[in-house]
Amino acid sequence: CAVWRQWKQPSTRARNLMRLGLSEPRAYKSAFNGRGPWWSSGASHMNQALPKKLWDQLGLVSVLDTINRLSRIA
């Protein structure tokens, strides 16, 4: 959601999605879909371009992973 908002223009979104590995037709279809950042954050094109593994490598804490880890401890 935050990344989508940083890429303010649809053309910027398409260009960045292509840099992240999406094909040109899929990137343009995703960038110009008219949906907001909340919808796009859960869409398959964002999960393909920005997988969970990338966020883990950046050191961001996953709420779901934390809940699962804490439930195993308790």
MOPAC internal coordinates of N, CA, C and O (Angstrom, degrees):
PM7 1SCF
backbone

  N    0.0000 0     0.00 0     0.00 0    0    0    0
  C    1.4451 1     0.00 0     0.00 0    1    0    0
  C    1.5330 1   110.07 1     0.00 0    2    1    0
  O    1.2310 1   120.25 1   135.62 1    3    2    1
  N    1.3279 1   117.13 1   -44.38 1    3    2    1
  C    1.4626 1   120.74 1  -178.98 1    5    3    2
  C    1.5199 1   111.16 1   -68.44 1    6    5    3
  O    1.2310 1   120.55 1   140.07 1    7    6    5
  N    1.3245 1   116.56 1   -39.93 1    7    6    5
  C    1.4617 1   120.31 1   179.36 1    9    7    6
  C    1.5202 1   109.85 1   -64.59 1   10    9    7
  O    1.2310 1   120.19 1   137.64 1   11   10    9
  N    1.3158 1   117.25 1   -42.36 1   11   10    9
  C    1.4689 1   121.84 1  -179.41 1   13   11   10
  C    1.5275 1   110.37 1   -61.23 1   14   13   11
  O    1.2310 1   120.18 1   141.45 1   15   14   13
  N    1.3291 1   117.25 1   -38.55 1   15   14   13
  C    1.4664 1   121.02 1   179.08 1   17   15   14
  C    1.5285 1   111.39 1   -71.07 1   18   17   15
  O    1.2310 1   120.07 1   147.03 1   19   18   17
  N    1.3199 1   117.47 1   -32.97 1   19   18   17
  C    1.4644 1   119.99 1   178.52 1   21   19   18
  C    1.5217 1   110.96 1   -66.60 1   22   21   19
  O    1.2310 1   120.67 1   145.41 1   23   22   21
  N    1.3183 1   116.31 1   -34.59 1   23   22   21
  C    1.4608 1   120.31 1   176.78 1   25   23   22
  C    1.5279 1   106.98 1   -86.54 1   26   25   23
  O    1.2310 1   119.66 1   -94.88 1   27   26   25
  N    1.3160 1   118.25 1    85.12 1   27   26   25
  C    1.4606 1   122.74 1  -167.59 1   29   27   26
  C    1.5249 1   114.36 1   -67.99 1   30   29   27
  O    1.2310 1   119.71 1   141.99 1   31   30   29
  N    1.3076 1   118.16 1   -38.01 1   31   30   29
  C    1.4640 1   121.53 1  -176.10 1   33   31   30
  C    1.5296 1   110.67 1   -96.32 1   34   33   31
  O    1.2310 1   119.77 1   -36.28 1   35   34   33
  N    1.3207 1   118.05 1   143.72 1   35   34   33
  C    1.4663 1   120.08 1   177.51 1   37   35   34
  C    1.5304 1   113.31 1   -57.90 1   38   37   35
  O    1.2310 1   120.10 1   144.97 1   39   38   37
  N    1.3339 1   117.41 1   -35.03 1   39   38   37
  C    1.4697 1   119.17 1   178.74 1   41   39   38
  C    1.5274 1   110.69 1   -66.29 1   42   41   39
  O    1.2310 1   119.98 1   143.43 1   43   42   41
  N    1.3262 1   117.64 1   -36.57 1   43   42   41
  C    1.4677 1   121.45 1   175.93 1   45   43   42
  C    1.5192 1   110.14 1   -66.42 1   46   45   43
  O    1.2310 1   120.71 1   139.80 1   47   46   45
  N    1.3198 1   116.24 1   -40.20 1   47   46   45
  C    1.4665 1   120.31 1   178.30 1   49   47   46
  C    1.5221 1   110.53 1   -61.71 1   50   49   47
  O    1.2310 1   120.36 1   135.07 1   51   50   49
  N    1.3221 1   116.92 1   -44.93 1   51   50   49
  C    1.4656 1   120.70 1  -179.78 1   53   51   50
  C    1.5244 1   110.45 1   -63.23 1   54   53   51
  O    1.2310 1   120.43 1   134.15 1   55   54   53
  N    1.3201 1   116.78 1   -45.85 1   55   54   53
  C    1.4657 1   120.73 1  -179.18 1   57   55   54
  C    1.5295 1   110.84 1   -60.96 1   58   57   55
  O    1.2310 1   120.18 1   135.54 1   59   58   57
  N    1.3256 1   117.27 1   -44.46 1   59   58   57
  C    1.4638 1   120.34 1  -179.26 1   61   59   58
  C    1.5228 1   112.26 1   -70.10 1   62   61   59
  O    1.2310 1   119.91 1   144.75 1   63   62   61
  N    1.3230 1   117.77 1   -35.25 1   63   62   61
  C    1.4649 1   119.87 1   176.13 1   65   63   62
  C    1.5244 1   110.88 1   -64.82 1   66   65   63
  O    1.2310 1   120.30 1   142.40 1   67   66   65
  N    1.3352 1   117.03 1   -37.60 1   67   66   65
  C    1.4655 1   119.76 1   176.67 1   69   67   66
  C    1.5223 1   110.64 1   -66.67 1   70   69   67
  O    1.2310 1   120.01 1   141.91 1   71   70   69
  N    1.3281 1   117.59 1   -38.09 1   71   70   69
  C    1.4710 1   120.67 1   176.58 1   73   71   70
  C    1.5236 1   111.42 1   -62.14 1   74   73   71
  O    1.2310 1   120.92 1   149.54 1   75   74   73
  N    1.3293 1   115.85 1   -30.46 1   75   74   73
  C    1.4620 1   120.84 1  -179.16 1   77   75   74
  C    1.5249 1   113.22 1   -87.68 1   78   77   75
  O    1.2310 1   120.25 1  -176.16 1   79   78   77
  N    1.3436 1   117.12 1     3.84 1   79   78   77
  C    1.4518 1   119.59 1   171.59 1   81   79   78
  C    1.5102 1   117.07 1   111.47 1   82   81   79
  O    1.2310 1   118.94 1   179.01 1   83   82   81
  N    1.3205 1   119.62 1    -0.99 1   83   82   81
  C    1.4634 1   120.06 1   177.45 1   85   83   82
  C    1.5241 1   109.63 1   -78.58 1   86   85   83
  O    1.2310 1   120.94 1   -30.90 1   87   86   85
  N    1.3181 1   115.81 1   149.10 1   87   86   85
  C    1.4619 1   119.83 1   176.35 1   89   87   86
  C    1.5237 1   108.99 1   -68.56 1   90   89   87
  O    1.2310 1   120.68 1   -21.59 1   91   90   89
  N    1.3245 1   116.31 1   158.41 1   91   90   89
  C    1.4662 1   120.46 1  -177.36 1   93   91   90
  C    1.5261 1   112.94 1   -59.75 1   94   93   91
  O    1.2310 1   119.23 1   132.53 1   95   94   93
  N    1.3522 1   119.08 1   -47.47 1   95   94   93
  C    1.4683 1   117.57 1   179.55 1   97   95   94
  C    1.5291 1   113.18 1   -61.78 1   98   97   95
  O    1.2310 1   120.62 1   138.75 1   99   98   97
  N    1.3281 1   116.43 1   -41.25 1   99   98   97
  C    1.4699 1   119.41 1  -179.30 1  101   99   98
  C    1.5259 1   111.25 1   -68.73 1  102  101   99
  O    1.2310 1   120.53 1   141.82 1  103  102  101
  N    1.3300 1   116.59 1   -38.18 1  103  102  101
  C    1.4628 1   119.99 1   179.33 1  105  103  102
  C    1.5235 1   110.88 1   -63.52 1  106  105  103
  O    1.2310 1   120.08 1   135.45 1  107  106  105
  N    1.3346 1   117.44 1   -44.55 1  107  106  105
  C    1.4631 1   120.09 1  -179.78 1  109  107  106
  C    1.5265 1   111.57 1   -68.79 1  110  109  107
  O    1.2310 1   120.44 1   140.86 1  111  110  109
  N    1.3222 1   116.76 1   -39.14 1  111  110  109
  C    1.4636 1   119.72 1   178.41 1  113  111  110
  C    1.5282 1   110.31 1   -63.54 1  114  113  111
  O    1.2310 1   120.45 1   140.71 1  115  114  113
  N    1.3206 1   116.75 1   -39.29 1  115  114  113
  C    1.4601 1   121.29 1   179.97 1  117  115  114
  C    1.5248 1   111.95 1   -71.86 1  118  117  115
  O    1.2310 1   120.48 1   139.87 1  119  118  117
  N    1.3227 1   116.69 1   -40.13 1  119  118  117
  C    1.4642 1   120.66 1  -176.38 1  121  119  118
  C    1.5235 1   112.20 1   -71.24 1  122  121  119
  O    1.2310 1   120.26 1   146.36 1  123  122  121
  N    1.3244 1   117.11 1   -33.64 1  123  122  121
  C    1.4575 1   121.33 1  -176.24 1  125  123  122
  C    1.5303 1   112.39 1  -104.04 1  126  125  123
  O    1.2310 1   119.74 1  -154.56 1  127  126  125
  N    1.3412 1   118.10 1    25.44 1  127  126  125
  C    1.4602 1   120.28 1  -176.74 1  129  127  126
  C    1.5264 1   113.68 1   -78.18 1  130  129  127
  O    1.2310 1   119.61 1   167.96 1  131  130  129
  N    1.3223 1   118.35 1   -12.04 1  131  130  129
  C    1.4589 1   120.99 1   178.01 1  133  131  130
  C    1.5181 1   114.69 1    79.33 1  134  133  131
  O    1.2310 1   120.55 1  -179.45 1  135  134  133
  N    1.3060 1   116.56 1     0.55 1  135  134  133
  C    1.4701 1   120.05 1   178.98 1  137  135  134
  C    1.5248 1   109.33 1   -84.37 1  138  137  135
  O    1.2310 1   120.83 1   -21.16 1  139  138  137
  N    1.2939 1   116.01 1   158.84 1  139  138  137
  C    1.4520 1   121.05 1  -178.98 1  141  139  138
  C    1.5209 1   112.74 1   -84.04 1  142  141  139
  O    1.2310 1   120.82 1    -2.32 1  143  142  141
  N    1.3281 1   116.03 1   177.68 1  143  142  141
  C    1.4625 1   120.60 1  -177.51 1  145  143  142
  C    1.5276 1   113.26 1   -65.93 1  146  145  143
  O    1.2310 1   119.90 1   147.72 1  147  146  145
  N    1.3314 1   117.80 1   -32.28 1  147  146  145
  C    1.4643 1   119.97 1  -179.37 1  149  147  146
  C    1.5208 1   110.25 1   -65.24 1  150  149  147
  O    1.2310 1   120.11 1   134.54 1  151  150  149
  N    1.3287 1   117.40 1   -45.46 1  151  150  149
  C    1.4576 1   121.50 1   179.06 1  153  151  150
  C    1.5259 1   109.92 1   -66.17 1  154  153  151
  O    1.2310 1   120.61 1   135.52 1  155  154  153
  N    1.3108 1   116.44 1   -44.48 1  155  154  153
  C    1.4649 1   120.66 1  -176.78 1  157  155  154
  C    1.5209 1   112.40 1   -65.70 1  158  157  155
  O    1.2310 1   120.00 1   150.09 1  159  158  157
  N    1.3304 1   117.61 1   -29.91 1  159  158  157
  C    1.4621 1   119.50 1  -177.55 1  161  159  158
  C    1.5229 1   112.11 1   -63.95 1  162  161  159
  O    1.2310 1   119.92 1   152.03 1  163  162  161
  N    1.3233 1   117.76 1   -27.97 1  163  162  161
  C    1.4581 1   120.30 1   179.16 1  165  163  162
  C    1.5154 1   113.72 1  -100.57 1  166  165  163
  O    1.2310 1   120.16 1  -176.18 1  167  166  165
  N    1.3101 1   117.29 1     3.82 1  167  166  165
  C    1.4598 1   121.32 1  -176.07 1  169  167  166
  C    1.5266 1   111.04 1   -78.68 1  170  169  167
  O    1.2310 1   120.94 1   -23.87 1  171  170  169
  N    1.3120 1   115.81 1   156.13 1  171  170  169
  C    1.4655 1   120.70 1  -176.41 1  173  171  170
  C    1.5199 1   112.48 1   -64.14 1  174  173  171
  O    1.2310 1   120.00 1   148.44 1  175  174  173
  N    1.3369 1   117.60 1   -31.56 1  175  174  173
  C    1.4663 1   118.32 1  -179.39 1  177  175  174
  C    1.5313 1   111.26 1   -66.45 1  178  177  175
  O    1.2310 1   119.92 1   145.64 1  179  178  177
  N    1.3137 1   117.75 1   -34.36 1  179  178  177
  C    1.4641 1   119.94 1   178.09 1  181  179  178
  C    1.5233 1   110.83 1   -74.33 1  182  181  179
  O    1.2310 1   120.35 1   142.88 1  183  182  181
  N    1.3309 1   116.94 1   -37.12 1  183  182  181
  C    1.4606 1   119.59 1   178.00 1  185  183  182
  C    1.5215 1   111.69 1   -67.27 1  186  185  183
  O    1.2310 1   120.13 1   149.70 1  187  186  185
  N    1.3218 1   117.35 1   -30.30 1  187  186  185
  C    1.4574 1   120.18 1   176.90 1  189  187  186
  C    1.5269 1   110.51 1   -75.50 1  190  189  187
  O    1.2310 1   119.97 1   137.66 1  191  190  189
  N    1.3188 1   117.65 1   -42.34 1  191  190  189
  C    1.4612 1   121.56 1  -177.23 1  193  191  190
  C    1.5298 1   112.10 1   -74.83 1  194  193  191
  O    1.2310 1   120.54 1   141.57 1  195  194  193
  N    1.3214 1   116.58 1   -38.43 1  195  194  193
  C    1.4662 1   121.97 1  -177.29 1  197  195  194
  C    1.5258 1   109.52 1  -125.68 1  198  197  195
  O    1.2310 1   119.69 1  -104.05 1  199  198  197
  N    1.3348 1   118.19 1    75.95 1  199  198  197
  C    1.4675 1   120.17 1  -176.72 1  201  199  198
  C    1.5315 1   111.95 1   -69.13 1  202  201  199
  O    1.2310 1   121.14 1   -16.30 1  203  202  201
  N    1.3186 1   115.43 1   163.70 1  203  202  201
  C    1.4660 1   121.79 1  -179.93 1  205  203  202
  C    1.5271 1   111.39 1   -58.04 1  206  205  203
  O    1.2310 1   120.71 1   145.88 1  207  206  205
  N    1.3134 1   116.25 1   -34.12 1  207  206  205
  C    1.4613 1   121.19 1   179.88 1  209  207  206
  C    1.5356 1   111.26 1   -57.78 1  210  209  207
  O    1.2310 1   120.22 1   142.05 1  211  210  209
  N    1.3226 1   117.18 1   -37.95 1  211  210  209
  C    1.4654 1   121.35 1   178.90 1  213  211  210
  C    1.5240 1   111.08 1   -63.24 1  214  213  211
  O    1.2310 1   120.55 1   135.34 1  215  214  213
  N    1.3304 1   116.56 1   -44.66 1  215  214  213
  C    1.4636 1   120.50 1  -179.81 1  217  215  214
  C    1.5284 1   110.79 1   -66.01 1  218  217  215
  O    1.2310 1   120.28 1   143.91 1  219  218  217
  N    1.3349 1   117.08 1   -36.09 1  219  218  217
  C    1.4640 1   120.64 1   176.82 1  221  219  218
  C    1.5246 1   110.67 1   -64.03 1  222  221  219
  O    1.2310 1   120.37 1   139.26 1  223  222  221
  N    1.3347 1   116.89 1   -40.74 1  223  222  221
  C    1.4634 1   120.99 1   178.86 1  225  223  222
  C    1.5254 1   111.62 1   -65.45 1  226  225  223
  O    1.2310 1   120.49 1   148.88 1  227  226  225
  N    1.3286 1   116.68 1   -31.12 1  227  226  225
  C    1.4657 1   120.71 1   178.44 1  229  227  226
  C    1.5283 1   112.09 1   -76.74 1  230  229  227
  O    1.2310 1   120.57 1   170.52 1  231  230  229
  N    1.3178 1   116.52 1    -9.48 1  231  230  229
  C    1.4550 1   120.78 1   176.80 1  233  231  230
  C    1.5158 1   114.78 1    88.62 1  234  233  231
  O    1.2310 1   119.97 1  -166.22 1  235  234  233
  N    1.3230 1   117.66 1    13.78 1  235  234  233
  C    1.4616 1   120.22 1   178.33 1  237  235  234
  C    1.5262 1   109.95 1   -77.72 1  238  237  235
  O    1.2310 1   120.88 1   -39.15 1  239  238  237
  N    1.3047 1   115.92 1   140.85 1  239  238  237
  C    1.4555 1   121.78 1  -177.32 1  241  239  238
  C    1.5244 1   109.26 1   -83.84 1  242  241  239
  O    1.2310 1   120.85 1   -50.96 1  243  242  241
  N    1.3168 1   115.98 1   129.04 1  243  242  241
  C    1.4564 1   121.40 1   177.12 1  245  243  242
  C    1.5252 1   109.10 1   -90.06 1  246  245  243
  O    1.2310 1   120.81 1   -54.59 1  247  246  245
  N    1.3178 1   116.05 1   125.41 1  247  246  245
  C    1.4600 1   120.45 1   179.11 1  249  247  246
  C    1.5282 1   109.99 1   -62.81 1  250  249  247
  O    1.2310 1   120.25 1   137.08 1  251  250  249
  N    1.3294 1   117.13 1   -42.92 1  251  250  249
  C    1.4618 1   120.90 1  -179.47 1  253  251  250
  C    1.5238 1   111.26 1   -63.30 1  254  253  251
  O    1.2310 1   119.98 1   135.95 1  255  254  253
  N    1.3343 1   117.64 1   -44.05 1  255  254  253
  C    1.4630 1   120.08 1   178.08 1  257  255  254
  C    1.5262 1   111.34 1   -62.60 1  258  257  255
  O    1.2310 1   120.21 1   140.96 1  259  258  257
  N    1.3155 1   117.20 1   -39.04 1  259  258  257
  C    1.4627 1   121.29 1   179.49 1  261  259  258
  C    1.5235 1   111.04 1   -65.28 1  262  261  259
  O    1.2310 1   120.20 1   136.42 1  263  262  261
  N    1.3213 1   117.23 1   -43.58 1  263  262  261
  C    1.4658 1   120.98 1   178.36 1  265  263  262
  C    1.5241 1   110.30 1   -62.98 1  266  265  263
  O    1.2310 1   120.27 1   135.81 1  267  266  265
  N    1.3288 1   117.09 1   -44.19 1  267  266  265
  C    1.4656 1   120.37 1   179.07 1  269  267  266
  C    1.5211 1   111.47 1   -62.99 1  270  269  267
  O    1.2310 1   120.29 1   138.89 1  271  270  269
  N    1.3311 1   117.05 1   -41.11 1  271  270  269
  C    1.4559 1   120.76 1  -179.65 1  273  271  270
  C    1.5262 1   110.34 1   -66.06 1  274  273  271
  O    1.2310 1   120.23 1   137.00 1  275  274  273
  N    1.3212 1   117.17 1   -43.00 1  275  274  273
  C    1.4629 1   120.69 1  -179.68 1  277  275  274
  C    1.5258 1   112.23 1   -68.85 1  278  277  275
  O    1.2310 1   119.98 1   146.66 1  279  278  277
  N    1.3168 1   117.64 1   -33.34 1  279  278  277
  C    1.4668 1   119.79 1   179.26 1  281  279  278
  C    1.5292 1   111.34 1   -71.60 1  282  281  279
  O    1.2310 1   120.08 1   152.23 1  283  282  281
  N    1.3262 1   117.44 1   -27.77 1  283  282  281
  C    1.4712 1   120.03 1   176.03 1  285  283  282
  C    1.5199 1   110.87 1   -72.32 1  286  285  283
  O    1.2310 1   120.28 1   148.03 1  287  286  285
  N    1.3344 1   117.06 1   -31.97 1  287  286  285
  C    1.4615 1   121.64 1  -179.32 1  289  287  286
  C    1.5241 1   110.76 1   -72.47 1  290  289  287
  O    1.2310 1   120.47 1   139.01 1  291  290  289
  N    1.3154 1   116.71 1   -40.99 1  291  290  289
  C    1.4742 1   121.07 1  -174.60 1  293  291  290
  C    1.5043 1   112.84 1   -74.40 1  294  293  291
  O    1.2310 1   120.10 1   180.00 1  295  294  293

